[in-house]
């Protein structure tokens, strides 16, 4: 599975950081949050490095549907159920600031983007009620939304909330422009440089990587979910995986960016193509590692698209991982009390294009002494996150259940004969002595890896759409050969002897 916008961002930088190199700030993570933070700090004259474990855009940003919108499905009404109107207004102000900054950057850099109307739409009676809730929530914070009684589109849709003058783009084009700007202002960009641990020494933070140590006065963790367990964000976030696909179509396509409020959840937008607009659809979200078949979810999305757009021909399909916060607000600020020189940004709930830039404005502002007025609302230590304790209790009870289920399941397994390989593209967890082992067949070759996640020892599940091993506890993912794809763990799987 590979995203429509999978072209690599060109990076002009040394292949590895110099041993014991020292920076005023090191940004960890090469998505939109990390790249924007690097730009803002480098423009301010700081000596900055950005460290990316794989390649720029390898995770959420490179696999997003790239909607730059302040109308975000049902986010405003959902936040309103747990937070005050003033807090919702601060969330909107942050997203508006992020949107304005990025649009100005795109215009200045000549990066292609399309201005579109965003629609939050219903497919049922219950959906109509949800649309009305979102409309009221948006109007309470003075967003200039419109109500539409009936959408005229070729897929099942009824009423909608609309917000004009939103935007969409190719996220890799945006990352390329951000990285070029950061580099032009003196930032060092390092790919294939995974940060494993961070510790304080002689007043600096020491970032340990496979290539050597890097020193920094301050650190920004922009890694989707934090790679350090200090702060226990893994217990405050719910990891979700969702899917997208791009299609060539010969029929006319309506302008606009659409997101359904009810099931099946569907996201629809267009993208420029060589022979006319491409159709992009998305949905089928689920907790990481807990789907009975990820491939079936992808197939269902494709079937839905070809049903409602009969000329659609599949061009690409891909997936992304997002993190849902327990009290519905992102966590942006110091990692934990006493760790003021390490900042974190996470919990964007699938809306990283605006929230990620807003997080960069907040974190860079804190370092430079000019944090935005709305920044305290996102503080990871905010007392109001206690409102999310019931959600956290449910999330963590499910984690405990998955942990117990995984180990109980492996206790019932015995090692099968070595010639009894899984079918092509399939994987199973077996026992080798006392230890669970993941065995899969990819491109005709059998691979065996430890089936224990290095983070908190959950038993991994096979993802039959992406040929990966996924952890049902906190969302760590590994390639079929055990190579780490995304955290919170920082270690790959070892191979059994």
MIPA-705108 format. One record per residue (C-alpha): residue in three letters; x, y, z. Coordinates in steps of 0.001 Angstrom, whole numbers, plus 524288, in hexadecimal, padded with zeros to 5 digits. Layout:
% residues N
ALAXYZ...
//
This chain:
% residues 497
UNK800008000080000UNK805AF80CFD7FBC5UNK7FFA681A877FC6CUNK7FC388224E7F05DUNK8066582C457F49CUNK8119A823177F79FUNK81C9782A927F0C6UNK8284882C7B7F9C1UNK82BBF83A0B7FEA0UNK8396D83DC67FA0AUNK8424683FF9805B5UNK84F5E846A480421UNK856558430B810ABUNK8617183AE981615UNK85E2282C888172BUNK85F9482C5C825F0UNK8611E835FE83123UNK86F09838C383555UNK8728E831D7841F9UNK86EB383A0684DBBUNK8698A844E7844FBUNK8624584F5484CB8UNK8564B857358490CUNK84DD28613F84FBCUNK84203858E284C1CUNK8408984B448467AUNK8336D847F684061UNK830188397283FD9UNK826A3835B183508UNK825F08396E826B1UNK8177583C16824F5UNK8106F84907823E8UNK811C884C1283274UNK820588499A832ECUNK8235685019825E9UNK81B8D85C5982949UNK8221885D3583697UNK82F6C85C2D83017UNK82BD286734826B6UNK8270E870398317EUNK832FC86E1B83A1BUNK83CD486ECB82F01UNK836BD87B7582A19UNK83897880EB837D8UNK8472687E29836DAUNK848228721D83F7EUNK8512E866E483C17UNK8476A85C1A8392FUNK847E784DD583520UNK83C878454A830E8UNK83E1F8369F832F4UNK8351982D5782BA3UNK8356181EB482E47UNK8320281ADC82047UNK82FC082518815D2UNK828D38322A815C5UNK81A2882FE88158AUNK81B2D8214E81869UNK81043821278227AUNK80389828BD8240EUNK8067C834BF81BBCUNK80A7782CF780FD5UNK7FE36824A4810EBUNK7F40882ED78143EUNK7E8BC832FD80B9CUNK7EE64840B780D6FUNK7E27C848F981095UNK7E5FD856338164DUNK7D8E5858E881CACUNK7D38C85EB28292AUNK7C6BD85784826D2UNK7CB3F84A1682B10UNK7C00A8409382A7FUNK7BA1A840B883820UNK7C5FD8457383FA1UNK7BFC2851F7844CAUNK7B36F84B8884A06UNK7BB778403684F68UNK7C4BD8496685684UNK7B8FF8513485B71UNK7B3E684553862CEUNK7BFE58458786BA2UNK7C4D48537C86AEFUNK7BF9E8615186CCEUNK7BC2B86A5F86195UNK7C84887286864A9UNK7D0B78666586337UNK7CA42862CA8564CUNK7CC99870BF851BBUNK7DAFD86F878555AUNK7DBC3862D984D9DUNK7D5D9869BD841CFUNK7DF0D875628436CUNK7EAA686C2A8438BUNK7E60F8654983741UNK7E3468723883075UNK7F0FD876EF833D0UNK7F6C186A4982E9CUNK7EEA786B2382242UNK7F20A8797081FD0UNK8008E87716821CFUNK8010086B8E818A4UNK7F8E38720880E01UNK801CF87DE380E63UNK80D9B874F480D89UNK807EA86D9C801EBUNK8051587A517FAC9UNK812A087FC07FDA0UNK8194F8733A7F92BUNK8108E871067ED52UNK80BD1863C27F22CUNK7FFB985EE67EB06UNK7F35685DF47F311UNK7E4DB85E9C7F067UNK7DB19866FD7F7D8UNK7CEED85EEB7FA9CUNK7C28F85ED0802B5UNK7C2BA854EC80DC1UNK7B64C84D2D81060UNK7B29A8455781C69UNK7A72883D31817C4UNK79CE68337781C65UNK79850826918169EUNK78CF6823AD81FF9UNK7832E829988296CUNK78CF18286183488UNK7972382E7382BBAUNK78E3B83A2C8295AUNK78DAC83C568380EUNK79C7D83B8F838F4UNK79DC88457182DEDUNK794E584EAC83572UNK79D6684D0E8419FUNK7A9A185052839E0UNK7A2DE85C0F833C8UNK79F4D8616584137UNK7ACFF85EE18468CUNK7B349865E283B0CUNK7AA3B8719B83C0DUNK7ACC4872E084AB0UNK7BAFE875AF84785UNK7B7A087E9C83C14UNK7BBE28761C830C0UNK7B4B087AB182469UNK7AE6886D8982199UNK7A28F86AFE81914UNK797DF860C681A6DUNK7941E858F980E62UNK7874D8518C80F06UNK78AB9847E18043FUNK797BA8457F7FD77UNK79778842B17EEE8UNK7A2288387A7EDBDUNK7A2ED82AB57E7D1UNK7A50D823EB7F4EAUNK79B6E822498004DUNK79A4382F90806D3UNK78FD9837F980D18UNK7920B84488814C3UNK79F3A84AE8816C3UNK7A6FA855A781D61UNK7AF7085D41813BAUNK7BB2A86623815E4UNK7C0AF86D6580A3DUNK7CED08710580737UNK7D571864FD80CC4UNK7E08B85E418055BUNK7E69285189800CBUNK7F3E584E017FB25UNK7FE41843AB7F8E1UNK804A5842658064FUNK811C583E3A800CFUNK8126984ACD7F8D2UNK81022852288057BUNK81A8C84A7C80CC0UNK8243784CA0801B2UNK8222E85B4E8029CUNK8235985B3581174UNK82FDF853368114CUNK835C685BF5806C5UNK832718681A80EB6UNK837EF8625B81B49UNK8447485E748144DUNK845AF86BE080DFBUNK8455A871D281B92UNK85020868E282095UNK848E785D2A82643UNK84F1D84FBF824E9UNK845FF844E78205BUNK84972836AF82310UNK8418F82B3E81DF5UNK8434981CFF82247UNK84710821FA82FC2UNK83E7281BCC83A07UNK83EB88218F847A6UNK83E868167685187UNK83F7D81D8185E96UNK8414C82B3E863EBUNK8481B82E4C870C0UNK84D6383A4C87795UNK85C1283C1D87945UNK863968484287D6CUNK857F98512687AB5UNK8554B84BE386D07UNK84BED841B5867F5UNK8535E8366F861A0UNK84C1482FB18569CUNK85122821F585454UNK8505181D218464FUNK8563A8118783F42UNK85F4E81B3E83897UNK864188215D84541UNK8600F82B4284F76UNK85ABF838CD84C98UNK85A60843A6856C0UNK84FBA84DCC857CCUNK84BB1858C5860D4UNK83D878554C85DE6UNK8366584A428570BUNK82983849D084FA3UNK8231E83C6D84E26UNK81A7A83CDA8420BUNK8194082E3684009UNK80AA082BAE83F5AUNK80AB38254784C9FUNK815D7828AE855F3UNK8218B81F888558BUNK82448821FA863F8UNK81B6481C0486E4AUNK81D9F82745877BDUNK8104B82D8887851UNK809388209A875B3UNK803108258B8691EUNK8011381784864C0UNK7F687816C486F4DUNK7F0438239186AF3UNK7EF3F820AA85C6EUNK7E77B8172085436UNK7EEA4812C2847C8UNK7E647811BA83B94UNK7E96080D2782DE9UNK7E1388113D82233UNK7E1F280F7181387UNK7E19E8176A80716UNK7E175814917F893UNK7E31D81C747EC12UNK7DBBD819C27DF80UNK7DBD081DFF7D166UNK7CDF4821A67CD69UNK7C7D9825C27C090UNK7BB5D82B577C662UNK7BA548397F7CB49UNK7BE2683B897D971UNK7B867845A87E293UNK7C19A84F4A7E905UNK7C2E684F0C7F7B3UNK7C85884707802EEUNK7BE5683E1A8096FUNK7BE1A8368D8162FUNK7B2C982E4481B14UNK7AE7182EE78293DUNK7A86B82150829A3UNK7ABAA813A182500UNK7B1798100081C02UNK7BAAE81B4981EB0UNK7BF5582078811A1UNK7C88C82B5280D89UNK7C7EA830627FF95UNK7D02983A607F856UNK7D69283C397EB15UNK7E4C283DDB7E745UNK7EAE08430B7DAC2UNK7EEAF838587D116UNK7F571837C57C3E6UNK7E8A4835247BCD6UNK7DF3A83C637C59EUNK7DB6883BE37D3F1UNK7DDBA82F857DBC6UNK7D3F382AE97E5DFUNK7D8CC8285A7F3C2UNK7D092820EF7FD91UNK7D3BA81CDE80B6DUNK7CE3D816B4817A5UNK7CD7D8095F81E5CUNK7D42980E2182AB2UNK7D71B8044C8357BUNK7DFB98027A84160UNK7ED507FE4583D44UNK7EF3D7EF8E83DDAUNK7E1127EC61840FDUNK7DAB37EA69833A8UNK7D7677DC9282FCCUNK7DC037DFC582203UNK7E19A7ECD581DD6UNK7E13B7E85780FC2UNK7D2757E683810A4UNK7D11D7F49481553UNK7D8FE7F989809C2UNK7D1097F1308005EUNK7C47B7F69380634UNK7C9288048F803E9UNK7CC95801647F5D2UNK7BF827FA817F39DUNK7B82B806387F935UNK7BF7780F547F005UNK7BD2D8075B7E3BCUNK7AEDE805C77E755UNK7AC7B814667E7F0UNK7B679818567DD93UNK7B4CD80DCA7D320UNK7C03B812397CAA5UNK7CA04812397D5EFUNK7D6AD80AE07D351UNK7DFBC808A27DEDEUNK7EC6D8104F7DDF4UNK7F1FA80F057EBCAUNK7EE1C80AFB7F97EUNK7F48980DEA8066DUNK7F26580FDB814F9UNK7F5EC8191F81FE9UNK7F6C2818A282EA6UNK7F105822E5837A5UNK7EFC8824A184646UNK7E3478287884D42UNK7E4F882FB985A56UNK7DCC582C1486623UNK7D6F9839BF86809UNK7D60883CD085963UNK7E0D28473C8596FUNK7EEB5845C58543BUNK7FA178451085DC5UNK8041B84F9485A6EUNK80E6985454863F3UNK8185484F2D86D9DUNK819798406A86E34UNK816D683FE687CD8UNK818CD84897888BCUNK8276884AB988A4EUNK82A238484B87BDFUNK828978561E876DAUNK833688546686CD0UNK82C5A848FA86640UNK81FB284C3C85F51UNK815F0843168591CUNK80AD88443684F45UNK800E88395584DCCUNK7F2748360084DCFUNK7EE1F83D328417FUNK7E27A833F883F86UNK7E47A832E4830B9UNK7E5A68419D82E95UNK7F4508438482E37UNK7F50384D34822FEUNK7EF978584682B4EUNK7F2B3852F1838D7UNK8009984F3F83511UNK803D385CF58306AUNK7FD06862B683C57UNK8055C859CE844EBUNK8119F85EA983E04UNK80D8A86CC284070UNK80B59869AA84EC3UNK817F3862088512DUNK820B486B48849A1UNK81A10876BE8504DUNK81CE9870CF85D8CUNK82B4486F3485A13UNK82C1987D10854A0UNK824458833E85FA7UNK817EC8867685811UNK80E2E87B4C859B3UNK8009487DA5853F8UNK7F59F881C185D12UNK7EE73874E185AE9UNK7FA4086C4685E14UNK7F69D8692D86C5DUNK7EA3B86226867DBUNK7F2DB85784861C9UNK7FC1F8563A86D72UNK7FE848479186FA9UNK7FD57849C787E5FUNK7F0608511687D84UNK7E74984DEC888F2UNK7DB6684D4087FF9UNK7E03484095879F4UNK7DA4A83A438860FUNK7CDB783B7F87E4BUNK7D33F830CC875BCUNK7D57B82716880D9UNK7C98781ED387D73UNK7CE6C81DC786F80UNK7DC1681A9387460UNK7D68080FF987D24UNK7CF978099F871A5UNK7DB8B80AA5868D1UNK7E4B6804D1872D3UNK7DB507FA09876D6UNK7DADC7F63186877UNK7E9BE7F66286832UNK7EA0B7ED658740FUNK7E0727E44486D87UNK7E8847E3CE86108UNK7F4E17E121868D2UNK7EEA17D5DE8701CUNK7E7F97D097863EEUNK7F49D7D0B585C40UNK7FC627C92486658UNK7F13A7BFC386946UNK7EFD87BD0F85ABAUNK7FE307B9F0858F4UNK7FDE77B0EE864C9UNK7F4AE7A83185D1CUNK7FD5A7A7978511AUNK8081D79DE584E4BUNK812BE79F2C84413UNK80DFB799E68370CUNK817007928682DB6UNK820B279BBB8272DUNK81BB479832819A4UNK80DD579C4781D25UNK80FA87AA4481873UNK8048A7B43B81876UNK7FE7E7B72A80B4BUNK8043F7C2388033AUNK801967CF4C809C8UNK7FD227C8FF81680UNK8031F7C85A82409UNK800907C0AE83088UNK805817C0CF83E75UNK80AFA7B3DE84356UNK812BB7AF4884EE6UNK821177AC1084E58UNK823E47A63685B73UNK81E857B00386530UNK81ECA7BBB585C11UNK814C17C08285224UNK81A297C1948445FUNK814197C85E838ACUNK815517C0A782C03UNK8113E7C64081EDCUNK8131D7C3D68105BUNK816267CF9F807C4UNK81A097CEA37F96DUNK81BC17C00B7FAF4UNK8254F7C11B80646UNK8227B7BD3E81450UNK826557C69C81F3EUNK826927C46982DEFUNK827527CF1F8382AUNK8244D7D0AA84689UNK815B07D2E08482BUNK817A87DAF185491UNK817087E9BC85361UNK823347EF9C859E1UNK81B267FAC985F92UNK812587F440869BDUNK812D37E62486511UNK806087E4EC85DE8UNK8047C7D99085473UNK804C27DE878467EUNK7FA2F7DC6883C4DUNK7FC247DA5382DB2UNK7F7227E552824F8UNK7F30F7DEA581845UNK7F1817EB64810B1UNK7FF007F0E981366UNK806907E47281668UNK80ACA7E99E82383UNK80AAB7E5AD831CDUNK8022E7EF02839C6UNK801267F05E84882UNK7F3147F0C984D92UNK7F7597F7AB85A16UNK7FCF9804DD85639UNK7FE998045184789UNK80CED800FC84522UNK80EB27FB0F83793UNK8194F7F2F98312AUNK81C057EEAD82341UNK81AB67E04581FDBUNK8293F7DE5082293UNK828767E4E682FEDUNK82D7C7F27A82C2AUNK827047FD1983445UNK81D528058B82CCCUNK817A180E3883785UNK8179280F788463FUNK815EA811878518EUNK820828071C851EEUNK82DF980AAD84CA0UNK832D77FCCB84A3BUNK830E47F32883F2EUNK82D0B7E5068418EUNK837E57DB2C8438EUNK8382A7CE9383BE4UNK836C87C1EA8437AUNK8429D7B90D843E5
//
